[in-house]
Amino acid sequence: MTYISTDRANARGRLSGMRRRREHPDPVAAFVARGLAVVPAAAPSSAGPGCSCTRIGCPMPAGHPLSRGWRKEASADPAQLERWRTRIPDANYASPTGETHDVLEVPAAAGARALASLTAAGIPFGPVARNAAGDRYLFFTTARPGEADLDEWWSSDLDARPEETETTGLRWHTRGSYVLIPPARAVGGGVARWVHDPEADLPDPLRILEALADACEA
């Protein structure tokens, strides 16, 4: 897999080297190797259209953790990941937010604008993924301390956090939330992809929040 660099100012040779280093045959294992926890998530059903959880009327097909205890069960242990893969070989993987990292999620068009503006301004940003549906970008950041310790299932559709953030289309995934990580698969056939270096350092969310908010309102 080749990841897309947004810094066009780098020399071609340097970019080629960066892309080679970022290639990884196992994106989930590479994510876990960074110390970022994951937990098995529902995937498209192998028995037909719908969600692998087989829940009647599933509100988030192939878009939620498999277990109600996902927050406690999440792990960054490579051995645990291998055990999950043996037991549930076709699972997607979700990563709980708010402990080791947060995620700022925006519409894809706004995400592309934000990437361009951050690059032009020379503001460092971290890993960025596009969701399986292709309509949202996820900017991975450090965790914001001090959030209330929530205990909700399927809470990733909550509005942006903190509460005073009222930008349309912006979601701030922190404690009590999660995101699906590449290469998560959607029921419609899409696959989540990294669009910027998954090995990049995680930035402070406040460093990139303004650019994301401006991009959403453009």
N, C-alpha and C positions, 0 to 999 in steps of 0.2 A: 504494500500500500504506500502511495506517495502522498505526503502532506503538502498543502499549498502554502507557500510563503507569501506574505503580503508586503514585504519590504523589497520594493523594486530597485532600491538604491544599492543593494549589494551586488558585487561582481558575480558574473555567471558561474565562475568556478566555485566560489564560496557557497552559492546557493545549491549547487549540485552536491557539494559535500554535506551541507546541512540536511538535504533531503535524504541522502543515504543514511545519515545517522538517525533520522526520525523514523525510517521505515522499521516496522516491527511486525513479525508474522502473527503476533498474538496481542492485540491492543488491550484486552482486558487484563492479561497478566502484566503488561507494562504499566497499566494504571495502578494495579495492586502493588507493584514493585516500588511505586512512589510513596507507599504508606497510606494510600487512599482506599477506604473500605468499599466493598461491594456486597450485594446480596442478590440471589437469583430473582428474576422477574419473569412475568408472563411473556409469552411469545405468540406468534401466529400458530393456531392449532394445526397439527399435522393431520388431523382427521377431517379437515374441511374448513370452510370459512369461519372466522371467529377467533376467540381467545383460548389459549391453552389451559387457562384456569377452569374452563367448562362451567363457569358461573352463569346461570341464566340471566340474561340482560346485563352482562358485565358492562359497567359504565365507561371503562377505559381499556378496551381490548388491546392486549399486548403492550400495555402501558403502565403496569403497576407491579410492585413486589408480590411474590407468590405467598408470602407468609404475613400474617397479622403482626408477628413479632419481628418485622424486618429491621427495626432500629437496633434491637439488642443482638440480632443474629448477624448483622453486617460485620465483615471481617476483611482485614488487609493481609491475612495469612495466606501465602501461596499454596500451602498444603490444603487449607480449607477450600480454596478455589478449585483445586483438583478433585477434592471429594465431591463438591457440588457438581462438577462437570461429569463425573462418573455416574452420579445419581440422576442428574437432570441434564442430559447432553444438549438439548435443544433450547435451553433457557436463554433469555436476554439477561442483562445485568443492570441493576440500578445502583446508584451510589447515594447514600444519605448525605444531606448537606448540613452545615452548621457546626460540625466538629473540626474537621481538618480543612474544609473548604466550603465556600458558598458558590452559587451560580447565579449570574444575572442573565435572564432569558428575554430575548426581544424578537419581534418579527424578522424574518430573513432579510427583507429589503433594508430594514433599519440596521441590522447587524452588518451588512455589507458596507453601508454608509459609515458606520462607526469604525469599522476596521480601517477604512480609507482615511478618516479624519485623525484617528489615533496614530496611524503610521506617519501621516504628514506632519503631525505635531511632535513626533518623536517620543510619544508617551508609551512606555512599555506595557504590553498586555500579555496575558498568559494563554493557556490552551483555549481554543475555541472550537466548538463542534456544531454541526448542523444536525437537527433531529431527523428521525427516519422519514417523517412526512415531508421534509424539505422546506417547511414553512417557518421554522424557528432557529435562531442561533443561540448557543449557550456559551457564555463567557465565564470561565472558571477563575475564581479569586480566592484569596485567603478568607477565613471565616470571620464574620463580624461578631465580636464578643458581646455578651450581655443580653442576648435574646432569651425570651421566656422558654422554658423547657416544655415543649408541646409533646403530646403523645397521640397523634392522630394517624389514621391509616388513609392512604390515597390523598394526601394533602398537597400534592404538587401543583394543583390548579389554584392555590391561594393567590390573591393579588400580591403586588410588589410589597416588599418589606424594606425598611421600617414603614410603619403605618402612614407617615407623612409623605411618603413617595407616591405621587398620584399621576405618574406618567402613563398614558394609555399604551397598552401593549407590553409594558415592562413588568416582569415578575422577578422578585428577589427570592431565590430559594435559600433558606437558612434552616434553623432547627425546626424539625417536624416535617421537613420536605425531602425530596429526593429528585434525581434526574436519571434517565436512562443514558447509558454511555455507549459509544461506538464499540462494536458494530451492531447495535440493537436493530431488530427487524420489526417493521410495522405490518399490520394485517393487509394493508394495500400493496405490499411488496417493496416499499422503500427501505433503505438501510441508512442508519446514522453514520456520519463520517466526520473525521477531524478536518477542519479547514485551516487551522493554524496550530503549529507545533505543540503536540500533547506533552512534551517534555519541558516546555517553557516554565519559568518561575511564576508562581501565583502572585498577582498584584493585589494591592489593597483595593477593595471594591470601590472605595470613594475616589480613587484615582481615575477610574474609567466611567463612573456613574454619569457624570455630566455629558460626556460624549454619547453615551447610550441614550440618555434622556433626550438630548438634542436630535439625535438620529430618529427617534420614535416620533418626534413632533414635526419633523421636516415634511 
